[in-house]
């Protein structure tokens, strides 16, 4: 019996199953296209690039599935004004109606969150939630100088007025006061003056109240049909989750500290490269986080000063004096980084990291110095004639590894490439004079 004759009886059955499967796919696709869909985005945290990326991707997806509306559930203490402007622009330019919903109960649309809420085609709040307090402050939460404050206030007030204009004069005046006098409002107060369209206890209540309402987009008036609409929850992706984690002030401080310590270790005992690579990556991630959080760069300067003092301590051995000053500079800088109304100072992390750095500098680096001081035999010339390996390029100075310890070294002849064999000519304090070992 041939292969074709063996399977000929079941071939019509196979075609039938394939046909009905394809028909079911078409029916399911048609049903999905005909049903109304509401895309729900949920974001909690400061206004950072993570929020912008998440919202823009969600709006693009909403257009792809031709969603009836986008609900942006928001709970934010505020954040970057520049990113807020981009978010407001993205919402206003959306071809899909966007409902900004301050949710859940006791959520907060503060500072930049106020402008984002006013940007929505519809604005809603959960009971007991708050909105407002959009006045500008310095990067440390301090009062700005009068001229700078006036300029910042005028820019923010103009944005607030423009966003509130379609809601009437009362809302325009209130929006301006949120900037000029940090005025805030409860959900009931915001509804009474017309700053929001409704108060909803949850998502089903929100959709029920919005069902049948009309919205104008690109000059076209449309009626939203939200009754029995399918709710599609839009999830953030890995990159956005990573950006959100990096935008946490505590994480930023930890990354910066770990990175600097790793680089410090690499400088004290070069040759492994793993610590150095880890340190550079950590510092770069920390700098990204600091940029997205609009951190105070005076605070960053103090932290860099702290690690500069640690490096000098490693080189000149002041008995810990520079280390103490370095720890003081670190605490001061870390406290200055995020002292804003919406970024509380992570004191627990700062204290823990300061203690860890103190132990690292006093004991780990102290052990390296102790090893250097311990000569195999007595006498300043005890290492003369010993062989070792260059752990960095000596041109003319660098690091060498001799008799189980790392030493600073200076070549007495030509430059010595890394990993080359060397011989010690003499020792001068904590520095070795070396030359390349002949094969």
KAMO-V924204 format. One record per pair of residues at least 12 apart in sequence whose C-alpha atoms are under 10 Angstrom apart, sorted by the first residue. I is the first residue (numbers start at 0). J is the second residue. If there is no record, write none. Layout:
BEGIN
I J
I J
END
This chain:
BEGIN
31 64
31 229
32 64
32 65
32 66
34 66
34 67
34 227
34 228
34 229
35 64
35 65
35 66
35 67
35 68
35 223
35 224
35 225
35 226
35 227
35 228
35 229
35 230
36 61
36 64
36 65
36 66
36 67
36 68
36 69
36 224
36 225
36 227
36 228
36 229
36 230
36 231
37 61
37 64
37 65
37 66
37 67
37 68
37 69
37 70
37 96
37 206
37 224
37 225
37 227
37 228
37 229
37 230
37 231
37 232
37 233
38 57
38 58
38 60
38 61
38 64
38 65
38 66
38 67
38 68
38 69
38 70
38 71
38 95
38 97
38 228
38 229
38 230
38 231
38 232
38 233
39 57
39 61
39 68
39 69
39 70
39 71
39 72
39 97
39 98
39 202
39 230
39 231
39 232
39 233
39 234
40 53
40 54
40 57
40 58
40 69
40 70
40 71
40 72
40 73
40 99
40 100
40 231
40 232
40 233
40 234
40 235
41 53
41 54
41 70
41 71
41 72
41 73
41 74
41 100
41 102
41 232
41 233
41 234
41 235
42 54
42 71
42 72
42 73
42 74
42 75
42 101
42 102
42 234
42 235
43 72
43 73
43 74
43 75
43 76
43 102
43 106
43 107
43 243
44 73
44 74
44 75
44 76
44 77
44 78
44 107
44 243
44 246
44 247
44 341
45 74
45 75
45 76
45 77
45 78
45 79
45 109
45 111
45 112
45 243
45 246
45 247
45 291
45 292
45 341
45 342
46 74
46 75
46 76
46 77
46 78
46 79
46 80
46 81
46 82
46 83
46 86
46 110
46 111
46 112
46 115
46 243
46 246
46 291
46 292
47 77
47 78
47 79
47 80
47 81
47 82
47 83
47 242
47 243
47 246
47 288
47 290
47 291
47 292
47 293
48 79
48 82
48 83
48 85
48 86
48 239
48 242
48 243
48 246
48 288
48 290
48 291
48 292
49 82
49 235
49 238
49 239
49 240
49 241
49 242
49 243
49 244
49 245
49 246
49 291
50 82
50 83
50 86
50 235
50 239
50 240
50 242
50 243
51 82
51 83
51 85
51 86
51 87
51 89
51 239
52 86
52 235
52 236
52 238
52 239
52 242
53 233
53 234
53 235
53 236
53 238
53 239
53 240
54 71
54 86
54 89
54 90
54 233
54 235
55 85
55 86
55 89
55 90
55 93
56 233
56 235
56 236
57 69
57 71
57 232
57 233
57 234
57 235
58 89
58 90
58 92
58 93
58 94
58 95
58 96
58 97
59 93
59 94
59 95
60 233
61 93
61 94
61 95
61 96
61 231
61 233
62 93
62 94
62 95
65 94
65 95
66 94
66 95
66 96
66 228
66 229
66 230
66 231
67 95
67 96
67 97
67 222
67 223
67 224
67 225
67 228
67 229
68 94
68 95
68 96
68 97
68 98
68 120
68 206
68 223
68 224
68 225
68 228
68 230
69 90
69 93
69 95
69 96
69 97
69 98
69 99
69 119
69 120
69 230
69 231
69 233
70 96
70 97
70 98
70 99
70 100
70 119
70 121
70 122
70 123
70 202
70 205
70 206
70 230
70 232
71 90
71 97
71 98
71 99
71 100
71 101
71 102
71 116
71 119
71 122
71 123
72 98
72 99
72 100
72 101
72 102
72 103
72 106
72 116
72 123
72 124
72 125
72 202
73 99
73 100
73 101
73 102
73 103
73 106
73 107
73 108
73 112
73 115
73 116
73 124
74 100
74 101
74 102
74 103
74 104
74 105
74 106
74 107
74 108
74 109
74 112
74 128
74 129
74 130
75 101
75 102
75 106
75 107
75 108
75 109
75 110
75 111
75 112
75 113
75 130
75 341
76 106
76 107
76 108
76 109
76 110
76 111
76 112
76 113
76 130
76 131
76 132
76 133
76 340
76 341
76 342
77 107
77 108
77 109
77 110
77 111
77 112
77 113
77 114
77 115
77 131
77 132
77 133
77 340
77 341
77 342
78 109
78 110
78 111
78 112
78 291
78 292
78 293
78 339
78 340
78 341
78 342
79 110
79 111
79 290
79 291
79 292
79 293
80 110
80 111
80 112
80 114
80 135
80 155
80 293
81 111
82 111
82 291
83 110
83 111
83 112
83 113
83 114
83 115
83 118
84 111
84 114
84 115
84 118
84 155
84 158
85 115
86 114
86 115
86 118
87 111
87 114
87 115
87 116
87 117
87 118
87 119
87 158
87 162
88 115
88 118
89 118
89 119
90 115
90 116
90 118
90 119
90 120
91 118
91 119
91 120
91 162
91 216
91 217
92 216
92 217
93 119
93 120
93 216
93 217
94 215
94 216
94 217
95 120
95 214
95 216
96 119
96 120
96 121
96 213
96 214
96 215
96 216
96 221
96 223
97 118
97 119
97 120
97 121
97 122
97 214
98 116
98 117
98 118
98 119
98 120
98 121
98 122
98 123
98 196
98 205
98 206
98 209
99 112
99 115
99 116
99 117
99 118
99 119
99 120
99 121
99 122
99 123
99 124
99 195
100 116
100 119
100 121
100 122
100 123
100 124
100 125
100 195
100 197
100 198
100 199
100 201
100 202
100 205
101 113
101 116
101 122
101 123
101 124
101 125
101 126
101 128
101 129
101 130
101 186
101 198
101 199
102 123
102 124
102 125
102 126
102 127
102 128
102 129
102 199
102 200
102 201
102 202
103 124
103 125
103 126
103 127
103 128
103 199
103 200
103 201
103 202
104 124
104 125
104 126
104 127
104 128
104 129
104 186
104 199
104 200
104 201
105 124
105 125
105 126
105 127
105 128
105 129
105 185
105 186
106 124
106 125
106 126
106 127
106 128
106 129
106 130
107 124
107 125
107 127
107 128
107 129
107 130
107 131
107 185
108 124
108 128
108 129
108 130
108 131
108 132
108 133
108 183
109 129
109 130
109 131
109 132
109 133
109 134
109 177
109 181
109 183
109 184
109 340
109 341
110 130
110 131
110 132
110 133
110 134
110 135
110 177
110 178
110 181
110 183
110 340
110 341
111 130
111 131
111 132
111 133
111 134
111 135
111 155
111 159
111 178
112 130
112 131
112 132
112 133
113 129
113 130
113 131
113 132
113 133
113 159
113 174
113 177
113 178
113 183
113 194
114 130
114 131
114 133
114 155
114 158
114 159
114 160
114 161
114 162
114 163
114 174
114 177
115 159
115 162
116 130
116 131
116 162
116 194
116 195
117 159
117 160
117 161
117 162
117 163
117 164
117 165
117 166
117 170
117 174
117 194
117 195
118 159
118 161
118 162
118 163
119 162
119 195
120 196
120 214
120 215
120 216
121 194
121 195
121 196
121 197
121 209
121 212
121 214
122 190
122 193
122 194
122 195
122 196
122 197
122 198
123 186
123 189
123 190
123 194
123 195
123 196
123 197
123 198
123 199
123 200
123 205
123 209
124 185
124 186
124 187
124 189
124 190
124 195
124 196
124 197
124 198
124 199
124 200
124 201
124 205
125 185
125 186
125 187
125 197
125 198
125 199
125 200
125 201
125 202
125 205
126 185
126 186
126 187
126 198
126 199
126 200
126 201
127 185
127 186
127 187
127 198
127 200
128 184
128 185
128 186
128 187
128 198
129 183
129 184
129 185
129 186
129 187
129 188
129 189
130 177
130 182
130 183
130 184
130 185
130 186
130 188
130 189
130 194
130 195
131 173
131 174
131 176
131 177
131 178
131 181
131 182
131 183
131 184
131 185
131 189
132 174
132 176
132 177
132 178
132 179
132 180
132 181
132 182
132 183
132 184
133 152
133 155
133 156
133 159
133 174
133 175
133 176
133 177
133 178
133 179
133 180
133 181
133 182
133 183
134 148
134 151
134 152
134 155
134 156
134 175
134 176
134 177
134 178
134 179
134 180
134 181
134 182
135 147
135 148
135 149
135 150
135 151
135 152
135 153
135 154
135 155
135 156
135 177
135 178
135 179
135 180
135 181
136 148
136 151
136 152
136 339
136 340
137 295
137 338
137 339
137 340
138 292
138 293
138 294
138 295
138 296
138 297
138 335
138 336
138 337
138 338
138 339
138 340
139 293
139 294
139 295
139 296
139 297
139 298
139 334
139 335
139 336
139 337
139 338
139 339
139 340
139 342
140 295
140 335
140 337
140 338
140 339
140 340
140 341
140 342
141 338
141 339
141 340
148 179
149 179
151 178
151 179
152 175
152 178
152 179
152 180
153 175
153 178
153 179
154 178
155 174
155 175
155 177
155 178
155 179
156 171
156 172
156 174
156 175
156 176
156 177
156 178
156 179
157 171
157 174
157 175
157 178
158 174
158 175
158 178
159 171
159 172
159 173
159 174
159 175
159 176
159 177
159 178
160 172
160 173
160 174
160 175
160 176
161 174
161 175
162 174
163 175
163 193
163 194
163 195
166 192
166 193
166 194
166 195
166 196
167 192
167 193
167 194
168 192
168 193
169 192
169 193
169 194
170 189
170 191
170 192
170 193
170 194
170 195
171 192
171 193
171 194
173 189
173 192
173 193
173 194
174 194
186 198
186 199
196 208
196 209
197 209
202 230
203 225
203 226
203 227
203 228
203 230
205 225
206 223
206 224
206 225
206 226
206 227
206 228
206 230
207 224
207 225
207 226
207 227
208 225
208 226
209 222
209 223
209 224
209 225
209 226
210 222
210 223
210 224
210 225
210 226
210 227
210 228
211 223
211 224
211 225
211 226
212 224
212 225
242 284
242 287
242 288
242 291
243 288
243 291
244 288
245 284
245 285
245 286
245 287
245 288
245 289
245 291
245 292
246 285
246 287
246 288
246 289
246 290
246 291
246 292
247 288
247 289
247 291
247 292
247 342
247 345
248 285
248 288
248 289
248 292
248 294
248 333
248 336
248 337
248 342
248 343
248 344
248 345
248 348
249 333
249 337
249 342
249 343
249 344
249 345
249 346
249 347
249 348
249 349
250 284
250 285
250 288
250 345
250 348
251 281
251 282
251 284
251 285
251 286
251 287
251 288
251 289
251 292
251 336
252 282
252 285
252 286
252 288
252 289
252 299
252 302
252 333
252 334
252 336
252 337
252 345
252 348
252 349
252 352
253 281
253 282
253 285
253 348
253 349
253 351
253 352
254 278
254 280
254 281
254 282
254 283
254 284
254 285
254 286
254 288
255 278
255 279
255 280
255 281
255 282
255 283
255 284
255 285
255 286
255 288
255 289
255 299
255 302
255 303
256 278
256 281
256 282
256 285
256 302
256 303
256 306
256 329
256 333
256 349
256 352
256 353
256 355
256 356
257 274
257 277
257 278
257 279
257 281
257 282
257 285
257 352
257 356
258 274
258 275
258 276
258 277
258 278
258 279
258 280
258 281
258 282
258 283
258 284
258 285
259 274
259 275
259 277
259 278
259 279
259 281
259 282
259 302
259 303
259 305
259 306
259 307
260 274
260 275
260 277
260 278
260 306
260 309
260 355
260 356
260 359
260 360
261 273
261 274
261 275
261 276
261 277
261 278
261 279
261 281
261 282
262 274
262 275
262 276
262 277
262 278
262 279
262 281
262 282
262 306
262 310
263 275
263 278
263 306
263 307
263 309
263 310
263 313
263 360
263 364
264 278
264 310
264 359
264 360
264 363
264 364
265 277
265 278
266 310
266 313
266 314
266 398
267 310
267 313
267 314
267 363
267 364
267 367
267 368
267 398
267 405
267 406
267 407
268 364
268 367
268 390
268 398
268 399
268 400
268 404
268 405
268 406
268 407
269 389
269 390
269 391
269 397
269 398
269 399
269 400
269 405
270 389
270 390
270 391
270 398
270 399
270 400
270 405
270 417
270 418
271 390
286 299
289 336
289 337
292 336
292 337
292 342
293 336
293 337
294 335
294 336
294 337
294 338
294 339
294 342
295 332
295 333
295 334
295 335
295 336
295 337
295 338
295 339
296 332
296 335
296 336
297 331
297 332
297 333
297 335
297 336
298 328
298 329
298 330
298 331
298 332
298 333
298 334
298 335
298 336
298 337
298 338
299 329
299 331
299 332
299 333
299 334
299 335
299 336
300 328
300 329
300 332
300 333
300 336
301 325
301 327
301 328
301 329
301 330
301 331
301 332
301 333
301 335
301 336
302 325
302 326
302 327
302 328
302 329
302 330
302 331
302 332
302 333
302 335
302 336
303 325
303 328
303 329
303 332
304 324
304 325
304 326
304 328
304 329
304 332
305 321
305 322
305 323
305 324
305 325
305 326
305 327
305 328
305 329
305 330
305 331
305 332
306 321
306 322
306 325
306 326
306 328
306 329
306 356
307 321
307 322
307 325
308 320
308 321
308 322
308 323
308 324
308 325
308 326
308 328
309 321
309 322
309 323
309 324
309 325
309 326
309 356
309 357
309 360
309 361
309 364
310 322
310 325
310 360
312 325
312 360
312 361
312 364
313 360
313 361
313 364
313 365
313 367
313 368
314 368
314 407
314 429
315 429
316 365
316 368
318 361
318 365
319 357
319 360
319 361
319 365
322 356
322 357
322 360
322 361
323 357
323 360
323 361
325 353
325 356
325 357
326 352
326 353
326 354
326 356
326 357
326 360
327 353
329 349
329 352
329 353
329 356
330 346
330 349
330 350
330 352
330 353
331 349
332 349
333 345
333 346
333 348
333 349
333 350
333 353
334 346
334 349
367 404
367 405
367 406
368 404
368 405
368 406
368 429
369 404
370 403
370 404
370 405
370 406
371 401
371 402
371 403
371 404
371 405
371 406
371 407
371 428
371 429
371 430
372 404
372 406
372 428
372 429
373 404
374 402
374 404
375 402
375 403
378 426
379 425
379 426
379 427
379 428
379 429
380 423
380 424
380 425
380 426
380 427
381 423
381 425
381 426
382 401
382 402
382 422
382 423
382 424
382 425
382 426
382 431
383 422
383 423
383 424
383 425
383 426
383 431
383 432
383 433
384 421
384 422
384 423
384 424
384 425
384 433
385 401
385 402
385 421
385 422
385 423
385 424
385 425
385 433
386 399
386 400
386 401
386 402
386 420
386 421
386 422
386 423
386 424
386 433
386 434
386 435
386 436
387 399
387 400
387 401
387 402
387 403
387 404
387 405
387 418
387 419
387 420
387 421
387 422
387 423
387 433
387 435
387 436
388 400
388 401
388 402
388 405
388 416
388 417
388 418
388 419
388 420
388 421
388 422
388 435
388 436
389 401
389 405
389 406
389 407
389 408
389 415
389 416
389 417
389 418
389 419
389 420
389 421
389 422
389 433
389 435
390 405
390 406
390 407
390 416
390 417
390 418
390 419
390 420
391 408
391 415
391 416
391 417
391 418
391 419
392 410
392 414
392 415
392 416
392 417
392 418
392 419
393 407
393 408
393 409
393 410
393 411
393 412
393 413
393 414
393 415
393 416
393 417
393 419
393 433
393 434
393 435
394 408
394 409
394 410
394 411
394 412
394 413
394 414
394 415
394 416
395 408
395 409
395 410
395 411
395 412
395 413
395 414
395 415
395 433
396 408
396 409
396 410
396 411
396 414
396 415
396 430
396 431
396 432
396 433
397 409
397 410
397 415
397 417
397 430
398 417
398 430
398 431
399 417
399 418
399 419
399 420
399 421
399 422
399 423
399 431
399 433
400 418
400 420
400 421
401 421
401 422
401 423
401 431
406 429
406 430
406 431
407 429
407 430
407 431
407 432
408 423
408 426
408 427
408 429
408 430
408 431
408 432
408 433
408 434
409 423
409 430
409 431
409 432
409 433
409 434
410 422
410 423
410 424
410 431
410 432
410 433
410 434
410 435
411 423
411 424
411 432
411 433
411 434
411 435
412 432
412 433
412 434
412 435
413 434
413 435
414 434
414 435
415 433
415 434
415 435
415 436
416 435
419 435
419 436
420 434
420 435
420 436
420 437
420 438
421 433
421 434
421 435
421 436
421 437
422 434
422 435
422 436
422 437
423 435
423 436
END
